[in-house]
Amino acid sequence: MSFTIAIDGPAAAGKGTISRAVAAHFGFAHLDTGLLYRAVGARVLAGADPLAAARALVAEDLEAEGLRAPEVAQAASKVAVLPEVRAALVDFQRAFARRAGGAVLDGRDIGTVICPEAEAKLFVTASAEVRAGRRYLELEAGGAQVSREQVLADVIERDRRDRERAEAPLVAARDAVEIDTSQMDIDSAVAAAIAAVEARMEGKNP
Ligand code: DC
């Protein structure tokens, strides 16, 4: 059986937590596609050419240390503007999406560009303030020296770049179910996501 769940949305909306929980619930594999761009961004910060880094990417690179750092997030959003970089990462993502047993992919363009034929599509959002607040707590817990203001400014800058780029901009697919997590705790957000996927599954015989 192949069943693809596409989960898109802006930075720090809760996509990662929701995607992992949805994948665990259905027994599907999960790919955080932001890690692909982060791995390329990290290589570029170390002096590599973006396209060469994207073409040379292997699965183990997604486990590299430091990919969650704020400067790597910004570098990822910058390399993600380049059409050639995006093109170099398409095959890996599509092969993952079609794997037997089902797959959850989260990112910015999964439901629109990578897997427009995905059986279930979610668009997870929250206000910039709520997202920055959550990211701040995460970074603080990890020992990072950052201010709330800086985290909010970073989130807003990354949103703008991700939404305004010409190639595969962040936008909800027309057939995506939107989940705004601003007023939800994580359990309610996960329950809403699972319910939305189950509603789509009813129409498909596995
Ligand atoms: O989801 P994330 O915060 O780890 O993503 C980091 C950056 O990578 C994000 O700001 C834009 C880019 N990205 C993308 O362009 N397309 C995706 N499918 C996933 C991430």
Residues whose N, C-alpha, C, O or C-beta is under 5 A from the ligand:
A	BS01	DC	A11 T33 G34 L35 Y37 A73 A76 S77 A80 D106 G107 R108 D109 R158 D162
